[in-house]
Amino acid sequence: MKRFLFVVVLCLATRAFASPEKKVKVACIGDSITYGAAIEDRERFAYPAQLQEMLGDGYIVGNFGHNGATLLRKGHNPYDKLEVFGKALEFRADVYVIHLGINDTDPRDWPNYRDDFIGDYLDLIVSFREANPEARIIIALLTPLADRHFRFMSGTKKWHEDIQEAIKVVARTSGAELIDFHSPLYPYPWHLPDAIHPDEVGYGMLAKVVYSAVTGDYGGLSLPSLYSDNMVIQRRKPFIVSGKADTGDKVSVRLGKQTLKAVAGTDGTWSVEFPPMEAATGLKLSVSTKSATLEYSDVAVGEVWLCSGQSNMRFRLSDAEGGSEAAAASEDPDLRFFDQDCYWATNDVTWGGSAVDSVKNLIYLRPGRWEKAAPETSSRMSAVGYWFAKVLRDSLKVPVGIIHDAVGGTPAESWIDRNTLETRFPVILRDWIHNDFIQGWARDRAAKNLGYKRGDRFPRHPYEPCYMFESAILPLGHPALAGVVWYQGESNAHNFEAHELLFPLLVDSWREWFRSPGFPFYYVQLSSLNRPSWPWFRDSQRRLLESRPGLGMAVSSDLGDPSDVHYKDKRPVGERLARLALAKDYGFDLIPSGPLFRSAAAKASAASLSLRDPSRINGRRPEPLPRPSAAQEVVVTFEYGSGLKASDGSEVVGFELAGEDRLFHKATCRLEGDRAVLSAPEVKSPVYVRYAWEPFTRANLVNSAGLPASTFLGDVIRF
């Protein structure tokens, strides 16, 4: 508390200094990024120069940056050994803003002298405090290094992260104020043309950060875009309300009959946490400071799910089979949607210049607002999302809210945060519009939309890796969620091996961002369509169920259209996703899924058993078995396989067997309880079995709940 009061007093003192009698002196300490390297007219556009323009005549801003300077005293170019350091001390600033550490990522420095960094930084701060004991000390987290940097993967990225953590320790230890030069620039790597130094706009972003820190002006009270009338809060989880306000502003947050208070810190952030609540409706949320009030009416507490993906999740209820009738009957004040639609569809057109410029600046989605289900609102909603939410609403009898973020054609990598890809799949970021990891169709369509010409630098598009995370997910803040339902994959089906790496990264990325390490993540297996790679992709999606806990998959291969990726029968998909949630998260006694392949074993005949050498039992090497004269049967078992049957009441179709030659032949199937017994006359010794292995399949195996079996390819175990 004493430290906070000290900081507030300093803030007020600094504002008081901004008077005709005395100008406030601000010293910007740093390396080439402070100096203003790599831009023309640095005297005008380096961040200290832009800061001077923002602060006005009541301030004097000094630029004490030096190209190549290190913080480390044993580094290759230590700041405290440079002439500019002495000039900075002589300046006797009222505010010192320090940004050092980028050059310490050099292999000559950090690997050898990392243990000295915190001590050297503390000593530097002491030097400036000795120059002016009344000075405010502000230290900055490092600006980003783009993945294009030539040493990015050889250590620079990791060392950059280590230095960021060390700077936080310095701030806590010294009592210096900490500002963030990293987050504002990080989603805009094109503002780092050489991967290190900002351009004019990037320097302006840094100047704005310092301006707000020096003056305490953060633009007043604000909240993330997810807040609006009719919003739904996740029940039974803490409700954290956080936002921005001017430094020192007292913030009062009232929800229903509860009121909590906070004070905006020197970085402008504030936060309060309400305890978990049960379902409720008709609440009022009010957030206020002395100069502003934000009010949100008819707030509900219930279940909140994020529905995301590409065009089959975006597919509107009004366009779905039975959708018009469902929308007409959808009136329900406790079923609510927050929909963010795009300004420009990714159709086969070239966008205009203003669209390209807006997209480049992450302005792609229209601002959303919470709306209650009614014919005119539900018709615009995701068909899959609507039927998912409708089942939950009818079953749980509590308010249900759906956050809908989906954009046609977007690949999985576009929804993953930048740091995750930089750390765990960096190659997909490189020259993305010519990168074979990204589906050729998606790259071609992006090029068409952008009017791209070879040589254009930094093309930005919704299909770009990280783009949808930065434009759609990041602005939501960190709301508590019940979970995610996901329908995507069509734009990754060319390379299931890459998707097997990307999909777990997506799950990890979102679980970390929404601060829910284990929340459920339910996804749709691709439907039937005449695209050759789809059986492989569907099977890969099945195997991904084992990649992380808390996953579930809704099978849709019994749906689809041979030639149209946008089939219209979306109701079963939404209902199957809801069934997963009801069974796995809400305690309903339901079979959550269609049959999932567990194992396949060659069924030993009586004749073959009689040929087995008894020495097998005694642990000695058995005699080779003669090749059977008749086709050997294969027994397939399933998870969720109770009550197996053909969906249309006829014989079960869709199974195939192959020997070592991998030449598959149609298999006949008879059902024995929860097992499928297969045989194919052409395959005497089955080695492989597969099911629904056609892009557009007529396979018809279902369980007692009428849920379809997943596509699979498996090995046959031989005894």
HELIX and SHEET records of a PDB file:
HELIX    1   1 LYS A    2  PHE A   17  1                                  16    
HELIX    2   2 SER A   32  TYR A   35  1                                   4    
HELIX    3   3 ARG A   42  PHE A   45  1                                   4    
HELIX    4   4 TYR A   47  LEU A   55  1                                   9    
HELIX    5   5 TYR A   79  LYS A   81  5                                   3    
HELIX    6   6 GLU A   83  PHE A   91  1                                   9    
HELIX    7   7 ASN A  103  THR A  105  5                                   3    
HELIX    8   8 TRP A  110  TYR A  113  1                                   4    
HELIX    9   9 ARG A  114  ASP A  116  5                                   3    
HELIX   10  10 PHE A  117  ALA A  131  1                                  15    
HELIX   11  11 PHE A  152  THR A  156  3                                   5    
HELIX   12  12 LYS A  157  SER A  174  1                                  18    
HELIX   13  13 PRO A  189  HIS A  191  5                                   3    
HELIX   14  14 GLU A  200  THR A  215  1                                  16    
HELIX   15  15 SER A  311  ARG A  314  1                                   4    
HELIX   16  16 LEU A  317  ASP A  319  5                                   3    
HELIX   17  17 GLY A  323  ALA A  328  1                                   6    
HELIX   18  18 GLY A  353  LYS A  360  1                                   8    
HELIX   19  19 PRO A  375  SER A  378  1                                   4    
HELIX   20  20 ALA A  383  LEU A  396  1                                  14    
HELIX   21  21 ALA A  412  TRP A  415  5                                   4    
HELIX   22  22 ARG A  418  ARG A  424  1                                   7    
HELIX   23  23 PRO A  426  LEU A  429  5                                   4    
HELIX   24  24 TRP A  432  HIS A  434  5                                   3    
HELIX   25  25 GLY A  440  LEU A  450  1                                  11    
HELIX   26  26 TYR A  467  MET A  468  1                                   2    
HELIX   27  27 PHE A  469  ILE A  473  3                                   5    
HELIX   28  28 LEU A  474  LEU A  476  5                                   3    
HELIX   29  29 GLU A  490  ASN A  492  5                                   3    
HELIX   30  30 PHE A  496  TRP A  513  1                                  18    
HELIX   31  31 TRP A  534  ARG A  543  1                                  10    
HELIX   32  32 LEU A  544  GLU A  546  5                                   3    
HELIX   33  33 ARG A  571  LYS A  584  1                                  14    
HELIX   34  34 ALA A  606  SER A  610  1                                   5    
HELIX   35  35 PRO A  614  ARG A  616  5                                   3    
SHEET    1   A 5 TYR A  59  GLY A  65  0                                        
SHEET    2   A 5 VAL A  24  GLY A  30  1                                        
SHEET    3   A 5 VAL A  95  HIS A  99  1                                        
SHEET    4   A 5 ARG A 136  LEU A 141  1                                        
SHEET    5   A 5 GLU A 177  ASP A 180  1                                        
SHEET    1   B 5 VAL A 232  GLN A 234  0                                        
SHEET    2   B 5 THR A 293  GLY A 309  1                                        
SHEET    3   B 5 ALA A 280  SER A 288 -1                                        
SHEET    4   B 5 LYS A 250  LEU A 255 -1                                        
SHEET    5   B 5 GLN A 258  VAL A 263 -1                                        
SHEET    1   C 5 VAL A 232  GLN A 234  0                                        
SHEET    2   C 5 THR A 293  GLY A 309  1                                        
SHEET    3   C 5 VAL A 400  ALA A 406  1                                        
SHEET    4   C 5 ASP A 332  ASP A 339  1                                        
SHEET    5   C 5 TRP A 370  ALA A 373 -1                                        
SHEET    1   D 5 VAL A 232  GLN A 234  0                                        
SHEET    2   D 5 THR A 293  GLY A 309  1                                        
SHEET    3   D 5 GLY A 483  TYR A 487  1                                        
SHEET    4   D 5 PHE A 521  VAL A 524  1                                        
SHEET    5   D 5 LEU A 551  ALA A 554  1                                        
SHEET    1   E 2 PHE A 239  LYS A 244  0                                        
SHEET    2   E 2 THR A 269  PHE A 274 -1                                        
SHEET    1   F 4 LEU A 596  LYS A 603  0                                        
SHEET    2   F 4 GLU A 633  GLU A 639 -1                                        
SHEET    3   F 4 ARG A 675  SER A 679 -1                                        
SHEET    4   F 4 THR A 668  GLU A 672 -1                                        
SHEET    1   G 2 LYS A 645  ALA A 646  0                                        
SHEET    2   G 2 LEU A 701  VAL A 702 -1                                        
SHEET    1   H 4 HIS A 665  LYS A 666  0                                        
SHEET    2   H 4 PHE A 655  ALA A 658 -1                                        
SHEET    3   H 4 TYR A 688  TYR A 691 -1                                        
SHEET    4   H 4 PHE A 712  ASP A 715 -1                                        
END                                                                             
